[in-house]
Amino acid sequence: MPRVGVLEMIAVNRVMARGQLLRYRGGENGFTTRFERRLSEKIGVKHALTVNSGTSALISALVGAGIGPGDEVLVPAYTWIATAAAVLAVGAVPVLVDIDETLTIDPHDIERRITPFTKAIIPVHMLNLVCNMDAIAEIAKRHRLIIVEDACQAVGITYRGRRVGSIGDAGAFSFNQYKNLNSGEGGAVLTNSDRIFVRARMYHDVGSYTREHAFEGNEPYFAGINLRVSEVTGAILHAQLPRLDPLIRRMRKRRDIMTRVLSDAKAFRISPHNDPESAAGLSIIFDSASDAEAFAKKRRGVERLIDTGRHVYTNWIPVLTQRTFDDRMNPYRWARREIEYSAETCPRTLDILSRTCRVSLGTQFPAILSYALARTLISGVS
């Protein structure tokens, strides 16, 4: 995770000294607004909207894109439950799709899961690993589907020269403590669509009918909820944004070092990547689940992905049981066909996760330690 230090403290102190903690009603054009401008420039999108979490960013993006009751949205079976929960929050239903060995949604399985009721795809860039966005974009164009990129775990990462979050119709970032930008909690919606942006901004600000925004568009007002951030969050993110690209450069450098060493091992292989030239995440894959389990147990900085649990669809109990806070508001009642889930819904995903280990890149330590760590990982491995 990125470190939080003096620059963030200075920025927060400036907010506290001014006494203007709200981003609106006196806080306009403050740290949050300036952060959004700089973020949109860096990512290469027309609009950026800061919200209070990555989950809120996904929900706001889906609202912005017009996803709602009766719609089906394709989500990968390996992601944080928030990806599927955001779909349910707007009244639509998630349809689970297998991943491939890149640990991202499998374009071939996307084709298999599309129905007449499919409205959108949420490709998730997990662990700083990018989806095959060219293939996904081609499928979406052919079937007239909306793409909302979940780039919460890949803020600032590029896919073939473009920043993730800027490739689909909308994108979502997370800024919680374990992400590439860290404000404790936070998120952002990114889009080039005026309509998606205006609708997302309305929704995140309880309809925002009292604001005098510079750009409103022609969208009629509708009721939303409060997903706003304070100027404290905006100050932290504004101070930290210049560190994003140096962090990613460290990731890539350490990945290159470790990949060269780990490629010598015969017991496993480097997982395939959808953009090897700019790769910033690293995982390895074994022929058997038992080999991956044994490797992870004996080595620090390595985790077998099936053992992390929380990102595996079989542990998404609220989704699998199709339960919401009130059955009268249950999106599955509005679905236009019966949706079923089971532990066998995405068997290939479970197989891949059981054989794959994530390798920590140690981005806060000198690069030479990446070489030493890689040599340690393959010691005793044929």
C-alpha positions, 0 to 999 in steps of 0.5 A, a space after each residue: 500500500 502507498 505510504 501516508 506521510 508529511 504531505 498528506 498531514 500538511 494538506 489535512 491541516 490546511 483543511 482543518 485550519 480553514 474549518 471548511 470540511 464540506 466539499 460543497 457549501 463553501 468548499 467548491 474548488 477546494 482540494 476535492 475538486 482539484 483532485 478530480 481535475 488532476 485525476 481526470 487528466 492523468 487517467 485520460 477521461 473527461 469526468 471524475 467524481 470522488 465518492 466515499 468508497 469503491 463500492 459507491 463508485 460502482 453503484 454510482 456508475 451503474 446508476 449513471 449508465 441506466 442499469 436497473 431492475 430486470 437487467 442482468 450484469 456479467 461479473 467475474 467469479 473472482 472479485 470482491 463481493 462489492 462488484 456483485 453487491 453494487 449490481 444488486 444495489 441498483 436493482 439488477 442481478 449479477 450473472 457469474 462468469 469464469 476467469 481465465 489464467 490471467 485472473 480476469 474475466 474470460 471473454 469466451 465465457 462472457 459470450 456463453 453467459 449473455 442472454 437477451 436480458 444482459 445489459 452490462 459487463 463489469 470487467 475487474 482488473 484484479 491485483 493490478 492485473 488487466 483484463 483483455 479489454 480489446 476482446 471485451 470491447 468487441 463483445 460489448 459492441 457486438 451485443 450492445 452492452 455497457 462496460 463498467 470497469 472495476 479498476 478498484 484494485 488497479 488504480 493508475 495501471 495501463 492496458 496497451 497504452 490506456 489507463 484502466 477505468 478509461 476504456 469502458 463506458 465508465 470506470 470505478 476506483 477505490 482508495 481504501 487503505 490497500 489500494 494504489 491511492 490510499 485515503 483510508 476509504 474513498 473511490 471515484 467514478 470516471 467517464 467520458 459520458 456527460 450523461 453518465 457523469 451527471 446522473 452519477 453526480 446526482 445520485 451520489 448527492 441526494 439528487 443535488 438539486 440545490 447545487 449550482 454545478 458548472 455542468 448540468 446537462 439535460 438530465 431531469 433531477 431524481 432522488 439519490 443517496 449521500 455518497 459524498 466525501 469530505 475535504 479531508 479525503 480530498 486533501 489526502 488524495 490531492 497530496 498523494 496523487 503525484 506518488 501514483 506513477 512512481 509507485 507503479 514504476 516500482 511495481 513494474 521494475 520489481 516485477 521484471 526482476 522477479 519474473 526473470 528469476 522465477 522463470 527459471 523454476 520448472 515447478 510453476 510458470 508465470 501466469 499469463 498477462 493481457 499486457 506483458 509490456 506494462 505488467 505491474 502485478 505478479 502471480 504464478 500457476 502450478 499444475 496441481 492445487 496441492 503443489 500451490 498449497 505447499 509452496 504458499 505455506 512455506 514462503 512469506 509474501 506468497 498466498 494461494 488465491 483460493 485460500 484468501 476466501 473473501 474474493 471467491 464467489 463461493 463465499 459470497 453468502 448474501 449473493 448465493 442465497 439471494 437475500 437482501 434487507 427486505 424481500 419486497 426490494 429483492 432484485 431477484 423478484 424483478 429478474 426476467 428469468 430464474 437466476 441460480 447460483 451454486 458452488 459449481 457455477 464457475 468450476 474453472 475459476 475454482 480450479 485456477 484459484 486453487 493452483 495460483 499464488 500471488 507474489 508480493 512485489 515489496 514496492 516499499 523496499 529497495 529493488 535489490 531485495 526483490 531479486 533476493 526474495 525471488 531467489 529465496 522463493 525458488 530455493 528448494 524448487 526444481 
